[in-house]
Amino acid sequence: MSNGSETYDVAVVGLGAMGAAALYQLARRGVRAIGIDRDHPPHDRGSTHGETRITRQAVGEGEAYMPLVLRAHDIWRELEAETGETLLTACGCLIVGSGAGGAGTRRADFFATTRHAAEHFGIAHEMLSAAEIRYRFPQFTPQDHESGYFEPGGGYVDPERCVSAQIRRARELGATLRLGTTVRAITSDRHGVRIDTNEAGIILAAQVVVAAGSWAPALLGAPFDTILSPCRQVMHWFAIDDARLADWRRSPVFIWTHGPAPSDMFYGFPALPGQRVMKTAGEQYDVTTDPDHVERVVAADEGTDMSAAHLAGRLAGLASAPERSVTCLYTVTPDSHFLIDRHPAHERVLVVSACSGHGFKHSAGIGAAVADLTTTGISDLDLAPFSLARRNAARAVSG
């Protein structure tokens, strides 16, 4: 391998949410595939860690995502049957909003779009008043002008287990792994793609899927280095009072939009079995970072600021400061939509980014679509809404 003597049908660079899913689906199809990652996934250096990720079937970011998430739910269940792992927990999903629009320009009309998607695709759901939310879920204390969308089929997936299960199954199905391997450069010609690595030398492939997350902009260059922006995010775990512990253990996941700005949104999870804490987080898009030099230490005031800005007056039974906090990375586009397309200068390179903070629930479906595209050239899962051409057209219209 180090002298380039072996050639693969498809190489997957980056084995987080998207890359692990793509490698697994390629291996299921009998493709001679290799997965490459700079670390040893699942790990806590990128975007795919932290115990839980929200999943829901009605997607407020837009109906173009619906086929992906519905396929993903099917794949999680199939993978559970294959491995015996618990990957998806359907504890329900509650979305709270005021009906006054969405979180700025990034997820405009999130609440209304969610409801419309549920109605259009026949997703079971209920609309709840603030009083009904307070009665059914007493750990939530919305104001009377707020209302809720409740989806019983929503819940959370375990990112570490999902990635681990897919990588393990890919290996069992014949995929090769090169972990702890950093890709320096990717070049291509009409014959194939050359991947230069620090640790494994040169790897050759007929096609390459780049799912490198926050490392993708530097690896890919133009135009992706101006479209994809890594942003530092922080997740917090707050201790729960004894009086509210039972409520938080029965809790749905939730997303709460309480103002017009992108930062006026936070989300959270139930207390996991055996735990006495609940996880919650907001989002920030204003400050970009270098994934190799991101500040991993979370300052104490980041947790207390989270409590004051979002939790106080909305969530009951929580301490005012978190027990622990960790960072993760979002790789975001200007409009927060995904970017999945061929590299304009390298037709054999398929770029699968960016999640923009809402990708994990779709990842299994995207992995299936990517495997289809790299083997047959077509997929019944439409990725055209996430293409560079669509993005350029939208930019021209807005300009």
N, C-alpha and C positions, 0 to 999 in steps of 0.2 A: 504493500500500500504506500509506503513512504516514497517509493520511486515512481509512483503513478502507474504501476503495472496492472492494477485492477480498475475496472470501470463499472460503475453502477448505472442502473436505469435512472434512478432518481436519488438525489442527495437532499436531505432536509437539514438546514442550518438553523439551529435553535430548537430546543425541545421543551418549551414551556407549553402553554395551553394549546396554541395552534399547531406548533411543530409536532408535539407528541401525538395529537389527533391525526395529523396528516401521515406520520410514519406508521401508525397503527393501521390506518385504512389502506395505505399502500401495501403493507405486509399482508393484509387480508386478501388483497387481490393478486398475491403471488409475485409482486414486483421485486426485483433485486434492488433493495433500498438500503441506504445508510443514513443514520441520524448522527448529527454532530452538535455538541454543545460545549461551551467554554467552561461550564461547571459540571456538577453531577446532579441533575434534576431527579426529584423535586428539591428545590433549594430556595433560599430567601433573599436572593440578590436581584431578582427581576420583578415580575408582575404576578407570579403564580404561586402565592403562598398566603398563609394567614387563616387556615382552618375552614373558611367558608366563603362562598361567592353566591350572591343572589341569582336565582333563576325564576323566570316567569314566562308564561306562554303568550300573553298579550303584551307586545313590546311598544313602549311609549316613544322610542326613538324613531319609529317608522315601520310601516307594514312590510317594507322590503326585507326586514329581518325575520318576519314570522316563519317562513319555510325553514330557515336555518335553525331556529330555536325548537321548532316542533320536531325536526329530524334529530336534533341533539338529544332531546328527551328520550326518543326511541332508542338511540344508540347507548345512552347511559344505562337504560334498563337492560339492553342486550349485553352490555359489558358486565353489568352486575351478575347476570346469569352465567356468563363465561367464567368469572373470577371468584364469585362468592363475596365480593366486596359490597359495602353499602356506599354508594356514590351520590345519590340524589335523595334528599329528604323532603317530602311534600308536606311541609308544616303550614302552608298557606302564605300568601303575600298580601300585605296591606299597603296601599299607596294613599297618602294623605296630601291634600292640596286645598287651595282656596277657590279654585276655578278661575283665578285671575291671570291665566297664562302660565307658561312654564318657566324654567330656570334660565332666563335671559335668552340669548340667541342660540345657545348650544343645544338645548332640548326644549325648544319652544312648544307650548301646548302639550306638555308631557302627559298630564292627567287626561285631557280630552282625547289625545291620540291613543292612549292605552284603552280607554273605554270603547272607542270606535273600533279598534283592532279586535277587541274581545267580541263585540257584536258582529263584526264582519266575518270572523273566522269561527264563530260559535264556541268561544271559550267560556266555560262556566265561571260566573262571577256574580257579585252582589255590589250594589251601591249603598253606602252607609252614611247616615247623618253623624254629626259629631257626637250627639247623645248616644247613638247606637254603638259607635266606636268605644266610648267611655264605658258603656255597660258590658259589652262583650269582651273588651280587652282593657281592663282597668289600669294597666301600666301606661296606657296612652291617654293624654289629657288634651285633646284638640279643643280649640275655641269654637264657638257656635257657628262661625262663618265658614269653618272648614268642613270638608266631607271626605269620604273614603271610598276607594275601590278595593274590594277584597276578592282575591282569586285563590280558591282552595287548592288548585293544582300547582301553585307556585311554591317556592321554598328555597333550599340552598343545595349546592353541590360542594363536595370536599375537593379543593383544587389539588392538594398534594396526593390524595388517593387516586384521583382521576388521572393525573399525569403519570404516576407510578404504574397504575394498572395498564395504561395504554403502552407505555414503554416496555413493560414486562411482556405483554402479549405480542408486541411487535417483534421483540427478540425471539420469543417462542415460535413465531411464525416465520422466522428466517431473516429478519432485518439485522444489519450490522450496526454496532454502536461505537462511536468515538467520543467518549466523554473526557472532560478536562482538556479539551482541544479548542484552541482559539483560531478562528478563521481570519487571516490577514487580508486576503483579496480574492475576488471572484472575477474571472475573465472567461470569455466565450468566443467561439467561432462557429463555422457551419458544421463542424464535426461534434461539438459538445462543449462542456464547461469544465474549466480547471479551477479547483479550489486549493488555494495555498494556505497551509496551516502552520502554526508554530511547532506543534508537537507530533503531528502525523505526516508531515511532508505534504506531498501533492496528492489530492484525491480527484479523480476524474468521474464525470457523470454525464449522461445524455441530457438531463434536466436538473435544475436546482430549485428547491423551494426555500426562500429566505423568510424565516419566521423568527427573526432575531430581536424583536421587541425594541427596547431603547438603544440597542447597539446597531440597529438597522441603518439609521441615517448616515453614520460615519462609514459603515461598510459599503453601502450602496452608492453614495454620492448623489449627484444631481439626477433627477429633480427631487429625490426623496429627502435630501438633507435640508431642503427648505419647506417641506410639507410635514414631516414627522418631527414632533417636539417631545422629548422626554420631560416629564414633570414628577417631582417628588410628592408622594402622598403619605399620609400617616393614618394608621389604624389604632384604635384604643380599646382596651378592655376595662370596663367599670364594674366594681363590686356591687352586688345586689343585697339590699336589706332583706332580713329574714321574712318580713311581712309580705314582700313582693316576690320572693323567690319562686313560688309555685306559678304565679302569673307569667314570669319571664321564661320559665321552663315550658309553658304551654304556648308561648308567643309565636305569632307568625314572623317572618322577616318583614321589614318595612322600608319604605322610601318616603321621605317627608320633604315636600317643597313648601317653604314658608315665605318666599319673597321672589322678586323678579331677577335677581342677580344669579349667575352660575354658582356662587358660593352659598346661596340661600337654600341649600339642599343637604340633607344628611340621610344616612341609612343605617340599618342595624339588623341584629339577629337574635334569636332566642338564646337563653342559656343552654349550652350543650350538655348532654348527659354527664353527670358527675362534676360539673363546674358550677361555681357560684358567681360568675361574671357574665356580662353580655358584651359583645363586640359591636362597636359603632365607628363610623367615619364620615367625614365630609369629603369635599373635593376641592382642589385648587389647580388652576390652569395658568395663573399669571406669571409664575416663575419657572423657567426651564432649568435643566440640570444636565450634567455630564454623568452618565451611568457608572463610569469608572471612579468618579470622585464625589458621588452624592453623599450628603450628610446623613449618616445612619443613626446617629444619636438623636433621640427625641427629647427636646427640652421640656422641663416640667410645665412651663406656661403653655405649651402647645395642647396639653391635655385639659388644663383648667380653662383655656380659651374655648376649646371644643364644648365643654360643659356649659359655659356661660352663653355661647352664641347659639347653640342648638338644643341641648338637652333640657336646660332649666325651663320649667313651665310646660314642658311637653312630655317628658318621660318621668315616671314615678319610681321611687325605690332604689335610686342609684347614688353612689358616692359622688362627691363633687370633683374628685381627681381620680384618674385611672390607676389601676394596679400595674398595668404594663402598656407599652406602646411600641409599635414597630413601623418601619417605613416600607413602602413598596413604590414601584414606578408605573406611571401611565405613559404610554406613547400616544400622543393625541394629534389629530389633524385639525385644521382651522375650524371646521364645522362639526367636529366630533364624530363624523361618520367613518366607517372602515375604509381602508384602501387595500384592495386586492386586485392585482393586475400584473401583466407581464412588464418587465423592465423595458422601457422604450428603446434602449440601446442594446439589450441582450434578450432576444426572444425566448431563449431557453431558460431564463430566470423568471420564476413566478414569485412576486413579492406578496407576502401575506401579513399586512400590518395596516393600520394600527388599531388596536382594540379600543382606544380612546376611553378606557375605563368601563366599558360595558360589553366586553367580548367573551368572557369565559362561558356564559350560558349558551353561546352560539358555537363554541369551538369544536365540539364533536361533529356538528353539521358541516362546518367549514372544512374540517379534515376530510370528510367524505367528498365534498365538492372538489377540493384540491386533488384528491386521488383520482377522481373522474377526469379532471382536466388534463392531468399529466399522463394519463394512460390512454384515454379515448379522445380527448380534445373537447368533449362536451359534458355537461352535467345537467340533471333536471333541477338542481338548485341554482337559481339565477344569481350570479355575482356581478352582473353588469352594473347595478346601482352603485357599486363600490370601485368602479374603474377610474383610471386617470382621465379618460375622455369625458366621463360624466362630471368629474371634478373641474376639468378645464371649461366645460360648457357652463357649469354653474357659476364659475368665476367670471366668465365673459358676460353672462346675463346680469350679475350683480354689479359688474363694472359699468 
